[in-house]
């Protein structure tokens, strides 16, 4: 979760993946999380969770058939790999639930720093690292501070706390709300185009989330009201 996930995610954006699409595709972690929970934790998703997952996956599949100059196959596969490592990370977090989750994030980040330095040397090179340090801007510093403190410590601290206390299938789908913000932010900041198929894909993903979370409650309540009337 702390090493491979972000390494693969950032590499995908460097070889042909827009930020908006990356934020959408990485949500396939939901399926990897639920799969791990079913196989290793014995959790059983209900039919609405399965239906919701299939609808969300159709949105992911819609992205997969629209490779172009901005979305490459390699970038696509790297994002899916990042999602898989996130899903496995959720499973590990669930198994070691009796720990301080903020400490887990801090120590996980520390341990991940060593393979990340190695990845940087292999994929970026020493000269690129030195250049980045010598040409550090306020925008770069702000990005690092945001990722370290807001995204990692706060975001993943709260996330791991929820994962440790509730079923994975219940918590994991909430991340499907991320691509809505990601896609529109990318459109505003980077001018990423939003053709019809991207909007449809986003609606499918979020629609699947709604069914996943609310389907059972809505239909159970509906049937209860019907029975009461009868």
Secondary structure as the mmCIF struct_conf table of DSSP 4:
data_model
#
loop_
_struct_conf.conf_type_id
_struct_conf.id
_struct_conf.beg_label_comp_id
_struct_conf.beg_label_asym_id
_struct_conf.beg_label_seq_id
_struct_conf.end_label_comp_id
_struct_conf.end_label_asym_id
_struct_conf.end_label_seq_id
BEND BEND1 UNK A 3 UNK A 3
HELX_RH_AL_P HELX_RH_AL_P1 UNK A 4 UNK A 14
TURN_TY1_P TURN_TY1_P1 UNK A 15 UNK A 16
HELX_RH_AL_P HELX_RH_AL_P2 UNK A 19 UNK A 25
HELX_RH_3T_P HELX_RH_3T_P1 UNK A 26 UNK A 28
HELX_RH_AL_P HELX_RH_AL_P3 UNK A 29 UNK A 36
HELX_RH_PI_P HELX_RH_PI_P1 UNK A 37 UNK A 41
HELX_RH_AL_P HELX_RH_AL_P4 UNK A 47 UNK A 64
TURN_TY1_P TURN_TY1_P2 UNK A 65 UNK A 65
BEND BEND2 UNK A 69 UNK A 71
HELX_RH_AL_P HELX_RH_AL_P5 UNK A 73 UNK A 95
TURN_TY1_P TURN_TY1_P3 UNK A 96 UNK A 96
BEND BEND3 UNK A 98 UNK A 99
HELX_RH_AL_P HELX_RH_AL_P6 UNK A 101 UNK A 123
TURN_TY1_P TURN_TY1_P4 UNK A 124 UNK A 124
HELX_RH_AL_P HELX_RH_AL_P7 UNK A 126 UNK A 134
TURN_TY1_P TURN_TY1_P5 UNK A 135 UNK A 135
HELX_RH_AL_P HELX_RH_AL_P8 UNK A 138 UNK A 145
HELX_RH_PI_P HELX_RH_PI_P2 UNK A 146 UNK A 156
HELX_RH_AL_P HELX_RH_AL_P9 UNK A 157 UNK A 165
BEND BEND4 UNK A 166 UNK A 166
HELX_RH_AL_P HELX_RH_AL_P10 UNK A 168 UNK A 171
HELX_RH_3T_P HELX_RH_3T_P2 UNK A 172 UNK A 177
HELX_RH_AL_P HELX_RH_AL_P11 UNK A 178 UNK A 190
HELX_RH_AL_P HELX_RH_AL_P12 UNK A 196 UNK A 229
#
